[in-house]
Amino acid sequence: QVQLVESGGGLVQAGGSLRLSCAASGRTFTYVNMGWFRQAPGLEREFVAAITRSGDITYYADSVKGRFTISRDNAKNTVYLQMNSLKPEDTAVYYCAAQVGSRYFIAKEYAYWGQGTQVTVSS
């Protein structure tokens, strides 16, 4: 089992940057792919980025490609989301999750979720 705790959210102006962290507990962290999702009020949870367990392959939603970078440090049981050139439409609660299925862009393929961290981008 994996327990996840996100941090690093906050309020930032458009064009600014934030780095989210997701600390994982449990010895299985290095064996699972990890993902970041986000959910804005009134909208469904959407895929943002994913990274394989070794960290050698990453995936991004088109809306964040070129601006966000996902990475992981297996020695620290932590996955990161570096967010640059933030836009007001990036405002959402951001969740990290541990994947158990094969389709990295689908939320139901992830079995373990953090509590979320709020990111607000002002215009």
C-alpha positions in Angstrom: 0.0 0.0 0.0 1.1 3.6 -0.7 0.2 6.7 1.2 0.7 10.0 -0.6 1.0 13.6 0.8 1.2 16.6 -1.6 2.7 19.9 -0.8 3.8 23.1 -2.6 0.6 24.6 -3.8 -0.3 28.2 -3.3 -1.3 31.5 -5.0 0.9 32.7 -7.9 0.5 35.3 -10.6 0.1 34.3 -14.2 3.5 33.6 -15.7 4.9 32.4 -12.4 6.1 29.0 -11.2 5.4 26.5 -8.5 6.9 23.1 -7.7 4.6 20.5 -6.2 6.0 17.6 -4.2 4.3 14.3 -3.4 5.9 12.3 -0.6 5.1 8.6 -0.5 5.3 6.1 2.2 5.5 2.4 1.7 8.1 0.1 0.2 6.2 -0.3 -3.1 6.8 3.3 -4.3 9.7 2.3 -6.6 7.5 -0.3 -8.2 4.7 1.9 -9.3 4.2 4.5 -12.0 3.1 7.9 -10.7 0.8 10.5 -12.0 -0.5 14.0 -11.4 -4.1 15.0 -11.9 -6.0 18.2 -11.3 -9.6 19.1 -10.7 -11.1 22.5 -11.1 -14.5 23.4 -9.5 -17.4 21.9 -11.5 -15.1 19.9 -13.7 -13.9 16.3 -13.8 -10.5 15.3 -12.6 -8.1 15.5 -15.6 -4.7 14.0 -16.3 -1.7 16.3 -16.1 1.5 14.2 -16.2 2.8 10.7 -15.5 6.2 9.1 -15.0 7.3 5.5 -15.1 8.7 3.8 -12.0 12.3 4.2 -13.2 11.7 7.8 -14.2 12.9 7.2 -17.8 9.6 7.9 -19.5 7.2 10.8 -19.0 3.8 11.7 -20.4 2.0 15.0 -20.4 -1.4 16.4 -21.3 -1.3 18.7 -24.3 -2.4 21.6 -22.2 0.7 21.5 -20.0 3.3 20.1 -22.4 6.4 22.4 -22.6 5.4 24.2 -19.3 5.3 21.4 -16.7 7.9 18.8 -15.8 7.3 15.6 -13.8 10.2 13.9 -12.1 10.8 11.5 -9.2 13.5 10.7 -6.7 13.1 7.1 -5.7 15.7 7.5 -2.9 13.5 10.1 -1.3 10.2 8.4 -2.2 9.1 11.6 -3.8 7.6 12.7 -7.1 7.6 16.3 -8.3 5.7 18.6 -10.6 7.6 21.7 -11.7 5.0 24.1 -13.2 6.3 27.1 -15.2 4.5 29.8 -17.2 1.4 29.2 -15.2 -1.9 30.4 -16.5 -5.2 31.2 -14.8 -6.7 28.0 -16.4 -4.2 26.0 -14.4 -6.1 26.8 -11.3 -7.2 23.6 -9.6 -6.6 21.1 -6.8 -3.7 19.0 -7.8 -3.5 15.4 -6.8 -0.7 12.9 -7.1 -1.6 9.2 -7.5 0.0 5.8 -7.7 -0.9 3.8 -10.8 -1.9 0.2 -10.8 -3.4 -0.1 -14.3 -1.9 0.4 -17.7 -3.6 3.5 -19.0 -1.7 6.4 -17.5 -4.1 9.1 -18.5 -7.2 7.6 -16.9 -7.9 8.3 -13.2 -9.5 4.9 -12.4 -6.2 3.2 -13.3 -4.7 4.8 -10.1 -5.4 3.1 -6.8 -3.8 5.4 -4.3 -4.4 9.2 -4.1 -3.1 12.1 -2.0 -5.4 14.6 -0.4 -4.6 17.3 -3.0 -3.0 20.7 -2.9 -4.6 23.9 -4.2 -3.0 25.9 -6.9 -4.4 29.3 -7.8 -3.1 31.4 -10.6 -4.3 35.0 -10.7 -4.4 37.0 -13.9 
